[in-house]
Amino acid sequence: MKTKYLIFGVALLSVISCRTPLNVANVQTEKNIALSTDLPEDALFTKTIAPYKAELEGKMNKIISHTSVDLTKEGDNSTLGNLLADYTFEGADEWAKKNGITNGVDAAVINIGGIRTTIGAGDILTRQIYEVMPFENEVIIVKMKGSDLQGLFDYYLKTLKNNPVSHLYIETENGMNVKELVNGKEVEPGQTYYIATSDYLALGGDNMDYFKKGEMIPTGIKLRDLFLEKFIANPEIKVPTDLRLNFKNKKNKIDE
């Protein structure tokens, strides 16, 4: 037994002796420099970043499209909300058809809170799309049974929230859903539906837990990249005018 402890002790000493000695850095107290507008610019730093700054500003201030009306978030069928919901649908639909989902997607849902600002009438610049969508959210397609889609309609009935939709029509009155349509048709409980949304919502964000019943299909498409592509492809924006969310007898304003 003593021999066993002796061997263990020798081994431990060997390991310790092989370690590099710990050197303590010589730490000196330096004077704190308060950040303020009075600090002089670093000429070398300013000169170094100047070409990169100019290039970035050139890209961000590039005119990519034009709108004759304000694109806002106001109302249950907001101009900007419905437009971006349509762009989400179109991008997901194109991807789906190229990746084995023969009939494409059936509808799209995005959240109004994810749209961070509005776009005024006039020229649309690249930087405005970054301001509208500053997040790195990805387009997700959720494969769902028609019976599970009831959770989506119940969500809108409960919240009466103006989260934008595309290829969906939801009508409520006196605390009841009176019409629930996908692509103008009533939902078939046994049918499979493909709903385009963001990864944030697909994972249950904004209390959209009904998506968790479906199968998530990632597309790799970033929403902001998709929106940029769509604005560039549409030099003059045509605002959707169709009615999608029809909350009758809505008393409280829940728009974001």
C-alpha positions in Angstrom: 0.0 0.0 0.0 2.9 2.4 0.9 4.5 1.6 -2.4 1.3 2.5 -4.2 1.2 5.9 -2.5 4.9 6.5 -3.2 4.3 5.9 -7.0 1.4 8.2 -7.0 3.4 10.9 -5.2 6.3 10.6 -7.7 3.9 10.9 -10.6 2.2 13.9 -9.1 5.6 15.7 -8.6 6.5 14.9 -12.2 3.4 16.5 -13.6 3.9 19.6 -11.4 7.5 19.9 -12.3 6.7 19.8 -16.1 4.3 22.8 -15.9 5.5 26.1 -17.1 6.1 28.5 -14.2 3.3 31.0 -13.8 4.5 34.6 -14.5 2.6 37.5 -13.1 2.4 40.4 -15.4 3.6 43.8 -14.2 0.4 45.8 -14.0 0.7 49.5 -13.8 -2.1 52.0 -13.1 -2.8 54.2 -16.1 -4.7 57.5 -16.3 -8.4 57.2 -17.3 -9.4 59.0 -20.4 -13.0 60.3 -20.4 -14.8 60.0 -23.7 -16.2 63.3 -24.9 -16.7 65.4 -28.0 -13.6 67.4 -27.0 -11.3 64.5 -27.8 -9.2 65.2 -30.9 -9.6 62.9 -33.9 -6.8 60.4 -34.6 -5.7 61.6 -38.0 -4.1 58.3 -38.9 -7.2 56.3 -37.9 -9.5 58.7 -39.8 -7.3 58.4 -42.9 -7.2 54.6 -42.7 -10.9 54.1 -42.5 -11.8 56.9 -45.0 -12.0 54.7 -48.1 -14.0 52.0 -46.4 -16.4 54.6 -44.9 -16.9 56.2 -48.3 -17.5 52.8 -50.0 -20.0 51.8 -47.3 -21.9 55.1 -47.4 -22.0 54.8 -51.2 -23.7 51.4 -50.9 -26.0 52.4 -48.1 -27.2 55.5 -49.9 -27.8 53.9 -53.2 -31.3 54.3 -54.6 -32.8 50.9 -55.1 -36.5 51.6 -55.6 -39.3 54.3 -55.3 -42.7 54.5 -53.7 -45.3 57.1 -54.4 -47.0 56.5 -51.0 -45.8 56.2 -47.4 -45.1 52.6 -46.4 -46.4 52.3 -42.8 -47.1 49.8 -40.1 -50.5 51.3 -39.2 -53.7 49.4 -39.3 -54.7 45.8 -39.6 -53.7 45.8 -43.3 -50.6 48.1 -43.2 -49.0 49.0 -46.5 -45.4 48.0 -45.4 -46.6 45.0 -43.5 -48.6 43.5 -46.3 -45.8 44.3 -48.8 -43.1 42.5 -46.8 -45.5 39.6 -46.1 -45.9 39.2 -49.8 -42.1 39.4 -50.4 -41.7 36.7 -47.7 -44.3 34.5 -49.5 -42.7 35.0 -52.9 -39.2 34.2 -51.7 -40.2 31.1 -49.8 -42.5 30.0 -52.7 -39.6 30.2 -55.2 -37.3 28.3 -52.9 -39.9 25.6 -52.1 -40.5 24.9 -55.8 -36.8 24.5 -56.4 -36.4 22.2 -53.4 -39.0 19.5 -53.8 -42.1 21.2 -52.5 -43.9 21.0 -55.9 -46.8 23.3 -55.2 -44.8 25.8 -53.3 -45.9 27.5 -50.1 -49.6 28.2 -49.2 -49.3 31.4 -47.1 -46.9 33.6 -45.1 -47.0 35.2 -41.6 -44.6 37.8 -40.2 -44.7 39.9 -37.1 -45.3 43.6 -37.2 -42.9 44.1 -34.2 -40.0 42.8 -36.4 -40.5 45.7 -38.8 -38.5 48.3 -36.9 -39.4 51.5 -38.9 -41.4 52.8 -41.9 -40.5 54.1 -45.3 -41.7 57.5 -46.5 -42.9 58.3 -50.0 -40.0 59.0 -52.4 -36.8 57.2 -53.3 -35.9 54.1 -51.3 -32.3 53.7 -50.2 -30.4 50.5 -49.3 -29.9 51.7 -45.7 -33.6 52.0 -45.2 -34.1 48.3 -45.7 -31.4 47.7 -43.0 -33.3 50.1 -40.7 -36.6 48.3 -41.4 -35.1 44.8 -40.9 -31.9 45.1 -38.7 -32.1 41.5 -37.6 -30.5 38.3 -39.1 -33.8 36.4 -39.2 -34.1 33.5 -41.6 -37.1 32.4 -43.7 -38.5 29.2 -42.4 -41.2 27.1 -44.0 -43.4 25.2 -41.5 -45.1 22.1 -42.8 -48.4 21.7 -41.0 -51.6 19.7 -41.0 -54.8 21.7 -41.7 -56.1 20.7 -38.3 -53.1 22.3 -36.6 -53.6 25.6 -38.6 -56.6 26.2 -36.3 -54.1 27.4 -33.8 -53.1 30.2 -36.2 -56.6 31.4 -36.6 -57.3 31.2 -32.9 -54.2 33.3 -32.2 -55.5 36.1 -34.3 -59.0 35.9 -32.7 -57.5 36.1 -29.3 -55.0 38.9 -29.9 -56.6 40.9 -32.8 -53.0 41.8 -33.6 -51.9 43.3 -36.9 -49.2 40.8 -37.6 -49.0 40.8 -41.5 -50.1 37.8 -43.5 -50.0 36.9 -47.2 -52.5 34.5 -49.0 -54.5 34.4 -45.8 -57.9 35.9 -44.9 -59.1 36.1 -41.3 -62.4 37.6 -40.4 -63.6 37.9 -36.8 -66.8 39.2 -35.4 -68.3 39.3 -31.9 -65.5 37.1 -30.4 -65.7 34.5 -33.1 -63.8 33.6 -36.3 -66.4 33.8 -39.0 -64.1 33.2 -42.0 -60.7 31.4 -42.2 -59.2 31.1 -45.7 -55.9 30.0 -47.2 -55.5 31.1 -50.8 -59.2 31.9 -50.9 -60.3 28.4 -49.7 -61.4 26.9 -46.5 -58.9 24.8 -44.7 -59.0 21.0 -45.1 -58.1 19.4 -41.7 -56.3 16.4 -43.3 -54.4 18.4 -45.9 -50.8 19.4 -45.6 -50.0 23.2 -45.7 -46.7 25.0 -46.0 -46.5 28.3 -44.2 -43.6 30.7 -44.7 -42.5 32.7 -41.6 -39.3 33.8 -39.8 -37.2 31.5 -37.6 -38.2 33.8 -34.6 -41.9 33.0 -35.1 -41.4 29.4 -36.1 -39.7 28.8 -32.7 -42.7 30.3 -30.9 -41.8 34.0 -30.8 -44.6 36.6 -30.2 -46.5 33.7 -28.5 -47.1 31.9 -31.9 -46.8 28.5 -30.2 -49.0 26.9 -32.9 -46.0 26.7 -35.2 -44.4 24.2 -32.9 -46.8 21.6 -34.0 -45.4 21.7 -37.5 -42.1 20.5 -39.1 -39.6 23.3 -39.6 -37.8 23.5 -43.0 -34.9 26.0 -43.1 -34.3 27.8 -46.4 -31.0 29.6 -45.6 -32.6 32.9 -46.9 -32.2 35.9 -44.7 -35.3 38.1 -44.6 -33.3 41.3 -45.1 -31.5 39.9 -48.1 -34.8 38.8 -49.6 -36.4 42.3 -49.0 -33.4 44.0 -50.6 -33.6 41.7 -53.6 -37.4 42.4 -54.0 -37.1 46.2 -53.7 -34.3 46.2 -56.3 -36.4 44.0 -58.6 -39.4 46.5 -58.2 -38.2 50.0 -59.2 -41.7 51.3 -58.5 -43.4 49.8 -55.6 -47.0 48.6 -56.0 -48.7 48.5 -52.6 -51.1 45.6 -51.9 -54.7 46.8 -51.5 -56.5 43.6 -50.7 -58.1 43.0 -47.3 -56.5 40.2 -45.2 -57.2 40.9 -41.6 -60.8 41.9 -41.0 -61.4 42.3 -37.3 -65.0 43.5 -37.0 -66.0 45.2 -33.8 -62.4 45.6 -32.8 -62.4 48.1 -29.9 -58.8 48.2 -28.7 -55.9 49.4 -30.9 -53.3 46.7 -30.7 -51.2 47.8 -33.6 -47.4 48.1 -32.9 
